[in-house]
């Protein structure tokens, strides 16, 4: 493996000349699987599990209300109860993300994942008993607990990022995305009407206990994160001595752990006397402001790039394509399969696909073949999401922050993620309505994705100046952030006003991109004035 003074070369291909014993690879893969099955698999599973039995659950609420109050439930109350059952999952996720950092410090990374299964087991119990007991309120409690479980499960990426060898960190981090998409696809399949989607819906909602039980049986056999043992528990020398080296050799091999050990030792020395920070303490640390800004931008864009809206919009596209209503669930399974494939195979192309989808939707009334192509664009959009932010967002937190900052950073990022998730679920219908107000002369769905197109372009421009993480230690990457932050403004000014000073093709490319982007934003901000002037000239 290429080295430079004991360090990996910055732009060395990820797995070039990387040779790891088969037994070591097997151990790492098993660790990913056992952490993922009760971690982000539950997140993806619980996002989609409520979609399949929608009609059956609503009928159950109506029947229970009639038996309890001797009157049929009104449409408004039924909608309110159903919306509560669906959306309280997001509130639970926000709570889980908020307390997960404290649990990760108190119980460790592995201990937090094990403790998290308690919420899944309780949720399965409540939702499974809702139908026999005739109490739909248990569904609300169960969905809240599944949200807490999903919020804490995001700390799986923290565990995986800390146990991974430096050269395999990015590849192992994709396990987070793989298990999310695997959970979505699994529940889409077993939620079909032929399986558990109709009268067996209480069993379907109770199946969340299966991944929890699997993790409770397997994860205790794996070591705790070596970084946590050395840095967070290093004050207990006996504990660290007994468990740190064994965990390090278990994950990195008895012959190849020395480099990782030296890196951890340096980080431990720098963290002596520093306690794990609270979320509000990160905001007051000026050296972390760009990392926090990057965390905010990337996590927000993951929810606001249109991926959730495309799921809301998929049924409309499938209907326009002429797919019978009873076959739409199978097309929905196709969307889950697309996302799972990209996670397994892993520059985001979402804004390109958005343009294509926008164009196809615009023409769907005039050309009979366009709706089918629009349906393909839905799948292509999901594929592009899996290739981009779907797989790398969570691991960036592990790489951007040091050991004492990491749990608080995950709490902040998780909270942002859930708030944005709730925001897009609430605001997208209003975007469609207001777009129809601004463009009353055309179809309502023609321009609703322009908002996401703008977001994707803005985020892509921001990510362009974020430092590369590949093959860097955590401390080297943090130093890169400090260096890039100090040179960001001069680079922007030089690119805007001094193109003749660009000494390399890369600098000139940045000049063109940044200048073109600012000009585009300026034009977009002044388009209404230009249109008004043009309208006045036409009137004259």
For each residue, the residues with C-beta under 8 A, 3 or more apart:
1: 8 12 16 17 18 19 167
2: 8 9 12 16 17
3: 6 7 8 9
4: 7 8 9
5:
6: 3 259 262
7: 3 4 473 476
8: 1 2 3 4 12 166 167 471 472
9: 2 3 4 12 471
10: 468 470 471 472
11: 468 470 471
12: 1 2 8 9 16 470 471
13: 16
14: 18 167 170 171 470 471
15: 18 167 168 171
16: 1 2 12 13
17: 1 2
18: 1 14 15 167 168
19: 1
20: 24 25 165 168 253 256
21: 24 25 253
22: 25 26
23: 26 27
24: 20 21 27 28 252 253 256
25: 20 21 22 28 29
26: 22 23 29 30
27: 23 24 30 31 250 251
28: 24 25 31 32 163 164 165 168 172 251
29: 25 26 32 33
30: 26 27 33 34 222
31: 27 28 34 35 160 163 222 251
32: 28 29 35 36 160 172 175
33: 29 30 36 37 175
34: 30 31 37 38 214 215 218 219 221 222
35: 31 32 38 39 113 156 159 160 175 215 219 222
36: 32 33 39 40 41 156 175 176 178 179
37: 33 34 41 179 211 214 215 218
38: 34 35 41 42 113 116 117 120 153 211 212 214 215 216 219
39: 35 36 42 43 113 116 153 155 156 176 179 215
40: 36 43 44 153 154 156 157 176 177 179 180 183
41: 36 37 38 44 45 179 180 182 183 186 211
42: 38 39 45 46 120 146 149 150 153 183 208 211 212
43: 39 40 46 47 150 153 154 180 183
44: 40 41 47 48 179 180 181 182 183 184 187
45: 41 42 48 49 183 184 186 187 208 211
46: 42 43 49 50 89 146 147 149 150 183 208
47: 43 44 89 150 183 184
48: 44 45 51 52 183 184 187 188 191 336
49: 45 46 52 187 191 204 205 207 208
50: 46 53 54 57 85 86 89 143 205
51: 48 54 191 332
52: 48 49 187 188 191 192 196 197 201 204 329
53: 50 56 57 191 196 197 198 201 204 205
54: 50 51 57 58 82
55: 58 59
56: 53 59 60 197 198 199 201
57: 50 53 54 60 61 82 85 136 139 201
58: 54 55 61 62 78 82
59: 55 56 62 63
60: 56 57 63 64 130 131 136 201
61: 57 58 64 65 73 78 81 82 136
62: 58 59 65 66 72 73 78
63: 59 60 66 67
64: 60 61 67 68 134 135 136
65: 61 62 68 69 71 72 73 77 78
66: 62 63 69 70 71 72 73
67: 63 64 70 134
68: 64 65 134
69: 65 66
70: 66 67
71: 65 66
72: 62 65 66
73: 61 62 65 66 77 78 81
74: 77 78
75: 78 79
76: 79 80
77: 65 73 74 80 81
78: 58 61 62 65 73 74 75 81 82
79: 75 76 82 83
80: 76 77 83 84
81: 61 73 77 78 84 85 136
82: 54 57 58 61 78 79 85 86
83: 79 80 86 87
84: 80 81 87 88 140
85: 50 57 81 82 88 136 139 140 143
86: 50 82 83 89 143
87: 83 84 90 91 422 425
88: 84 85 91 92 140 143 144 147
89: 46 47 50 86 92 93 143 144 146 147 150
90: 87 93 94 147 418 421 422 425
91: 87 88 94 95 144 147 422
92: 88 89 95 96 143 144 145 146 147 148 149 150 151
93: 89 90 96 97 147 148 150 151 414 418 421
94: 90 91 97 98 147 151 414 415 418 419 422
95: 91 92 98 99 147 148 151
96: 92 93 99 100 116 119 147 148 149 150 151 152 153 414
97: 93 94 100 151 152 154 410 411 413 414 415 417 418
98: 94 95 101 151 411 414 415
99: 95 96 102 103 152
100: 96 97 103 104 112 151 152 154 155 407 410 411 414
101: 98 104 105 155 279 407 408 410 411
102: 99 105 106 407 411
103: 99 100 106 107 111 112 115 116 152 155
104: 100 101 107 108 109 112 155 158 407 410
105: 101 102 232 276 407
106: 102 103
107: 103 104 111 112 114 115
108: 104 111 112 224 225 228 232 233
109: 104 112 113 155 158 159 162 224 225 228
110: 113 114 159 219 222 223 224 225
111: 103 107 108 114 115 224
112: 100 103 104 107 108 109 115 116 152 155
113: 35 38 39 109 110 116 117 152 153 155 156 159 215 219
114: 107 110 111 117 215 216 219 220
115: 103 107 111 112 118
116: 38 39 96 103 112 113 119 120 149 152 153
117: 38 113 114 120 121 149 212 213 215 216
118: 115 121 122
119: 96 116 122 123 145 146 148 149 152
120: 38 42 116 117 123 124 145 146 149 208 209 211 212
121: 117 118 124 125 209 212 213
122: 118 119 125 126 142 145
123: 119 120 126 127 141 142 143 145 146 149 208
124: 120 121 127 128 142 205 206 207 208 209 212
125: 121 122 128 129 142 206 209
126: 122 123 129 130 138 139 141 142 145
127: 123 124 130 138 139 142 143 202 205 206 208
128: 124 125 131 202 203 205 206
129: 125 126 132 133 135 138
130: 60 126 127 133 135 136 137 138 139 142 202 205
131: 60 128 134 201 202
132: 129 202
133: 129 130 138
134: 64 67 68 131
135: 64 129 130 138
136: 57 60 61 64 81 85 130 139 140
137: 130 140 141
138: 126 127 129 130 133 135 141 142
139: 57 85 126 127 130 136 142 143 205
140: 84 85 88 136 137 143 144
141: 123 126 137 138 144 145
142: 122 123 124 125 126 127 130 138 139 145 146 205
143: 50 85 86 88 89 92 123 127 139 140 146 147
144: 88 89 91 92 140 141 147 148
145: 92 119 120 122 123 126 141 142 148 149
146: 42 46 89 92 119 120 123 142 143 149 150 208
147: 46 88 89 90 91 92 93 94 95 96 143 144 150 151
148: 92 93 95 96 119 144 145 151 152
149: 42 46 92 96 116 117 119 120 123 145 146 152 153 208 212
150: 42 43 46 47 89 92 93 96 146 147 153 154
151: 92 93 94 95 96 97 98 100 147 148 154 414 418
152: 96 97 99 100 103 112 113 116 119 148 149 155
153: 38 39 40 42 43 96 113 116 149 150 156
154: 40 43 97 100 150 151 157 394 410 413 414 417
155: 39 100 101 103 104 109 112 113 152 158 159 407 410
156: 35 36 39 40 113 153 159 160 176 179
157: 40 154 160 161 173 176 394 395 397 398 410
158: 104 109 155 161 162 225 397 398 406 407 410
159: 35 109 110 113 155 156 162 163 225
160: 31 32 35 156 157 163 164 172 173 175 176 395
161: 157 158 164 169 172 173 395 397 398 399
162: 109 158 159 225 226 227 228 398
163: 28 31 159 160 225 226 251
164: 28 160 161 168 169 172 173 251
165: 20 28 168 169 251 252 256 260
166: 8 169 259 260 263 471 472 473
167: 1 8 14 15 18 471
168: 15 18 20 28 164 165 171 172
169: 161 164 165 166 172 173 395 398 399
170: 14 173 174 392 395 469 470
171: 14 15 168 174
172: 28 32 160 161 164 168 169 175
173: 157 160 161 164 169 170 176 391 392 394 395 398
174: 170 171 177 178 343 346 391
175: 32 33 35 36 160 172 178 179
176: 36 39 40 156 157 160 173 179 180 391 394 395
177: 40 174 180 181 343 346 386 390 391 394
178: 36 174 175 181 182 340 343 344
179: 36 37 39 40 41 44 156 175 176 182 183
180: 40 41 43 44 176 177 183 184 343 390
181: 44 177 178 184 185 336 339 340 342 343 386 390
182: 41 44 178 179 185 186 340 343
183: 40 41 42 43 44 45 46 47 48 179 180 186 187 211
184: 44 45 47 48 180 181 187 188 336 339 340
185: 181 182 188 189 333 336 337 339 340
186: 41 45 182 183 189 190
187: 44 45 48 49 52 183 184 190 191 204
188: 48 52 184 185 191 192 329 332 333 336
189: 185 186 192 195 333
190: 186 187 195 196 204 207
191: 48 49 51 52 53 187 188 195 196 197 204 329
192: 52 188 189 195 196 197 329 330 333
193: 197 198 326 329
194: 197
195: 189 190 191 192 200
196: 52 53 190 191 192 200 201 203 204 207
197: 52 53 56 191 192 193 194 200 201 204 329
198: 53 56 193 201
199: 56
200: 195 196 197 203 204
201: 52 53 56 57 60 131 196 197 198 204 205
202: 127 128 130 131 132 205 206
203: 128 196 200 206 207
204: 49 52 53 187 190 191 196 197 200 201 207
205: 49 50 53 124 127 128 130 139 142 201 202 208
206: 124 125 127 128 202 203 209
207: 49 124 190 196 203 204 210
208: 42 45 46 49 120 123 124 127 146 149 205 211 212
209: 120 121 124 125 206 212 213
210: 207 213 214
211: 37 38 41 42 45 120 183 208 214 215
212: 38 42 117 120 121 124 149 208 209 215 216
213: 117 121 209 210 216 217
214: 34 37 38 210 211 217 218
215: 34 35 37 38 39 113 114 117 211 212 218 219
216: 38 114 117 212 213 219 220
217: 213 214 220
218: 34 37 214 215 221 222
219: 34 35 38 110 113 114 215 216 222
220: 114 216 217
221: 34 218
222: 30 31 34 35 110 218 219 250
223: 110 226 243 246 247 250 251
224: 108 109 110 111 228 229 243 247
225: 108 109 110 158 159 162 163 228 229 247
226: 162 163 223 229 230 244 247 248 251 260 264
227: 162 230 231 232 264 267 403
228: 108 109 162 224 225 231 232 233 403
229: 224 225 226 232 233 234 239 240 243 244 247
230: 226 227 233 234 240 244 264 265 268
231: 227 228 234 264 267 268 271 403 404
232: 105 108 227 228 229 276 403
233: 108 228 229 230 236 239 240
234: 229 230 231 237 240 244 268
235:
236: 233 239 240
237: 234 240 241
238: 241 242
239: 229 233 236 242 243
240: 229 230 233 234 236 237 243 244
241: 237 238 244 245
242: 238 239 246
243: 223 224 229 239 240 246 247
244: 226 229 230 234 240 241 247 248
245: 241 248 249 261
246: 223 242 243 249 250
247: 223 224 225 226 229 243 244 250 251
248: 226 244 245 251 252 257 260 261 264
249: 245 246 252 253 254 257
250: 27 222 223 246 247
251: 27 28 31 163 164 165 223 226 247 248 257
252: 24 165 248 249 256 257 260
253: 20 21 24 249 256 257
254: 249 257
255:
256: 20 24 165 252 253 259 260
257: 248 249 251 252 253 254 260 261
258: 261 262
259: 6 166 256 262 263
260: 165 166 226 248 252 256 257 263 264
261: 245 248 257 258 264 265
262: 6 258 259 265 266
263: 166 259 260 266 267 473 474 475
264: 226 227 230 231 248 260 261 267 268
265: 230 261 262 268 269
266: 262 263 269 270 475
267: 227 231 263 264 270 271 402 403 474 475
268: 230 231 234 264 265 271 272
269: 265 266 272
270: 266 267 402 475
271: 231 267 268 274 402 403 404
272: 268 269
273:
274: 271 404
275: 404
276: 105 232 404 405 407 408
277: 281 282 285 404 405 408
278: 281 282 408
279: 101 282 283 408 411 412
280: 283 284
281: 277 278 284 285 408
282: 277 278 279 285 288 292 405 408 409 412
283: 279 280 292
284: 280 281
285: 277 281 282 288 289 405
286: 289
287: 482
288: 282 285 291 292 401 405
289: 285 286 292 293
290: 293 294 481 484 485
291: 288 294 295 400 401 409 478 481
292: 282 283 288 289 295 296 409 412
293: 289 290 296 297
294: 290 291 297 298 396 400 462 466
295: 291 292 298 299 396 397 400 409 412 413 416
296: 292 293 299 300 416
297: 293 294 300 301 459 462 463
298: 294 295 301 302 389 393 396 459 463
299: 295 296 302 303 393 413 416 417 420
300: 296 297 303 304 416 420
301: 297 298 304 305 389 455 456 459
302: 298 299 305 307 389 390 393 417 420
303: 299 300 307 308 417 420 421 423 424
304: 300 301 420 423 424 452 455
305: 301 302 348 350 385 389 452 455 456 459
306: 309 310 350 354 381 449 452 455 456
307: 302 303 310 311 350 381 382 385 390
308: 303 311 312 421 424 425 428
309: 306 312 313 424 428 448 449 452
310: 306 307 313 314 357 378 381 382
311: 307 308 314 335
312: 308 309 315 428
313: 309 310 316 317 378 445 448
314: 310 311 317 318 331 332 335 378
315: 312 318 319 328 332
316: 313 319 320 445
317: 313 314 320 321 361 371 374 375 378
318: 314 315 321 323 328 331 332 375
319: 315 316 322 323 325 328
320: 316 317 364 371 374
321: 317 318 371 372 374 375
322: 319 371
323: 318 319 327 328 331
324: 327 328
325: 319 328
326: 193 329
327: 323 324 330 331
328: 315 318 319 323 324 325 331 332
329: 52 188 191 192 193 197 326 332 333
330: 192 327 333 334
331: 314 318 323 327 328 334 335 375
332: 51 188 314 315 318 328 329 335 336
333: 185 188 189 192 329 330 336 337
334: 330 331 337 338 379
335: 311 314 331 332 338 339 378 379 382
336: 48 181 184 185 188 332 333 339 340
337: 185 333 334 340 341
338: 334 335 341 342 379 382 383 386
339: 181 184 185 335 336 342 343 382 383 385 386 390
340: 178 181 182 184 185 336 337 343 344 386
341: 337 338 344 345 383 386
342: 181 338 339 345 346 382 383 384 385 386 387 390 391
343: 174 177 178 180 181 182 339 340 346 386 390 391
344: 178 340 341
345: 341 342
346: 174 177 342 343 386 387 391
347: 387 388
348: 305 351 384 385 387 388 389 456 460
349: 352 353 380 384 387 388
350: 305 306 307 353 354 381 384 385 388 452 456
351: 348 354 355 452 453 456 457 460
352: 349 355 356 384
353: 349 350 356 357 377 380 381 384
354: 306 350 351 357 358 381 449 452 453 456
355: 351 352 358 359 453
356: 352 353 359 360 377 380
357: 310 353 354 360 361 374 377 378 381 449
358: 354 355 361 362 446 447 449 450 453
359: 355 356 362 363
360: 356 357 363 364 370 371 373 374 377
361: 317 357 358 364 374 443 445 446
362: 358 359 442 443 446
363: 359 360 366 367 370
364: 320 360 361 367 370 371 374
365: 443
366: 363 370
367: 363 364 370
368: 371
369: 372 373
370: 360 363 364 366 367 373 374
371: 317 320 321 322 360 364 368 374 375
372: 321 369 375 376
373: 360 369 370 376 377
374: 317 320 321 357 360 361 364 370 371 377 378
375: 317 318 321 331 371 372 378 379
376: 372 373 379 380
377: 353 356 357 360 373 374 380 381
378: 310 313 314 317 335 357 374 375 381 382
379: 334 335 338 375 376 382 383
380: 349 353 356 376 377 383 384
381: 306 307 310 350 353 354 357 377 378 384 385
382: 307 310 335 338 339 342 378 379 385 386
383: 338 339 341 342 379 380 386 387
384: 342 348 349 350 352 353 380 381 387 388
385: 305 307 339 342 348 350 381 382 388 389 390
386: 177 181 338 339 340 341 342 343 346 382 383 390 391
387: 342 346 347 348 349 383 384 390 391
388: 347 348 349 350 384 385 391 392
389: 298 301 302 305 348 385 392 393
390: 177 180 181 302 307 339 342 343 385 386 387 393
391: 173 174 176 177 342 343 346 386 387 388
392: 170 173 388 389 395 396
393: 298 299 302 389 390 396
394: 154 157 173 176 177 397 398 413
395: 157 160 161 169 170 173 176 392 398 399
396: 294 295 298 392 393 399 400 469
397: 157 158 161 295 394 400 401 406 409 410 413
398: 157 158 161 162 169 173 394 395 401 406 474
399: 161 169 395 396 469 472 474 477
400: 291 294 295 396 397 409 469 477 478 481
401: 288 291 397 398 405 406 409 474 478
402: 267 270 271 405 406 474 475 478
403: 227 228 231 232 267 271 406 474
404: 231 271 274 275 276 277
405: 276 277 282 285 288 401 402 408 409
406: 158 397 398 401 402 403 409 410
407: 100 101 102 104 105 155 158 276 410 411
408: 101 276 277 278 279 281 282 405 411 412
409: 282 291 292 295 397 400 401 405 406 412 413
410: 97 100 101 104 154 155 157 158 397 406 407 413 414
411: 97 98 100 101 102 279 407 408 414 415
412: 279 282 292 295 408 409 415 416
413: 97 154 295 299 394 397 409 410 416 417
414: 93 94 96 97 98 100 151 154 410 411 417 418
415: 94 97 98 411 412 418 419
416: 295 296 299 300 412 413 419 420
417: 97 154 299 302 303 413 414 420 421
418: 90 93 94 97 151 414 415 421 422
419: 94 415 416 422 423
420: 299 300 302 303 304 416 417 423 424
421: 90 93 303 308 417 418 424 425
422: 87 90 91 94 418 419 425 426
423: 303 304 419 420 426 427
424: 303 304 308 309 420 421 427 428
425: 87 90 308 421 422 428
426: 422 423 429 430
427: 423 424 430 431
428: 308 309 312 424 425 431 432 448
429: 426 432 433
430: 426 427 433 434
431: 427 428 434 435 448 451
432: 428 429 435 436 444 445 448
433: 429 430 436 437 444
434: 430 431 437 438
435: 431 432 438 439 444 446 447 448 450
436: 432 433 439 440 444
437: 433 434 440
438: 434 435 447
439: 435 436 442 446 447
440: 436 437
441:
442: 362 439 446 447
443: 361 362 365 446
444: 432 433 435 436 448
445: 313 316 361 432 448
446: 358 361 362 435 439 442 443
447: 358 435 438 439 442 450
448: 309 313 428 431 432 435 444 445 451
449: 306 309 354 357 358 452 453
450: 358 435 447 453 454
451: 431 448 454 455
452: 304 305 306 309 350 351 354 449 455 456
453: 351 354 355 358 449 450 456 457
454: 450 451 457 458
455: 301 304 305 306 451 452 458 459
456: 301 305 306 348 350 351 354 452 453 459 460
457: 351 453 454 460 461 517
458: 454 455 461 462
459: 297 298 301 305 455 456 462 463
460: 348 351 456 457 463 464
461: 457 458 464 513 514 517
462: 294 297 458 459 465 466
463: 297 298 459 460 466
464: 460 461 510 513
465: 462 484 488 491 510
466: 294 462 463 484
467: 477 480 481 483 484
468: 10 11 472 480
469: 170 396 399 400 472 477
470: 10 11 12 14 170
471: 8 9 10 11 12 14 166 167
472: 8 10 166 399 468 469 476 477 480
473: 7 166 263 476 477
474: 263 267 398 399 401 402 403 477 478
475: 263 266 267 270 402 478 479
476: 7 472 473 479 480
477: 399 400 467 469 472 473 474 480 481
478: 291 400 401 402 474 475 481 482
479: 475 476 482 483
480: 467 468 472 476 477 483 484
481: 290 291 400 467 477 478 484 485
482: 287 478 479 485 486
483: 467 479 480 486 487
484: 290 465 466 467 480 481 487 488
485: 290 481 482 488
486: 482 483
487: 483 484 490 491
488: 465 484 485 491 492
489: 492 493
490: 487 493 494
491: 465 487 488 494 495 507 510
492: 488 489 495 496 514
493: 489 490 496 497 498
494: 490 491 497 498 501 502 507 511
495: 491 492 498 499 502 507 510 511 514 515
496: 492 493 511 514 515 518
497: 493 494
498: 493 494 495 501 502
499: 495 502 508 511 515
500:
501: 494 498
502: 494 495 498 499 507 508 510 511
503: 507
504: 507 508
505: 508 509
506: 509 510
507: 491 494 495 502 503 504 510 511
508: 499 502 504 505 511 512
509: 505 506 512 513
510: 464 465 491 495 502 506 507 513 514
511: 494 495 496 499 502 507 508 514 515
512: 508 509 515 516
513: 461 464 509 510 516 517
514: 461 492 495 496 510 511 517 518
515: 495 496 499 511 512 518 519
516: 512 513 519 520
517: 457 461 513 514 520 521
518: 496 514 515 521 522
519: 515 516 522 523
520: 516 517 523 524
521: 517 518 524 525
522: 518 519 525 526
523: 519 520 526 527
524: 520 521 527
525: 521 522
526: 522 523 529 530
527: 523 524 530 531
528: 531 532
529: 526 532 533
530: 526 527 533 534
531: 527 528 534 535
532: 528 529 535 536
533: 529 530 536 537
534: 530 531 537 538
535: 531 532 538 539
536: 532 533 539 540
537: 533 534 540
538: 534 535
539: 535 536
540: 536 537
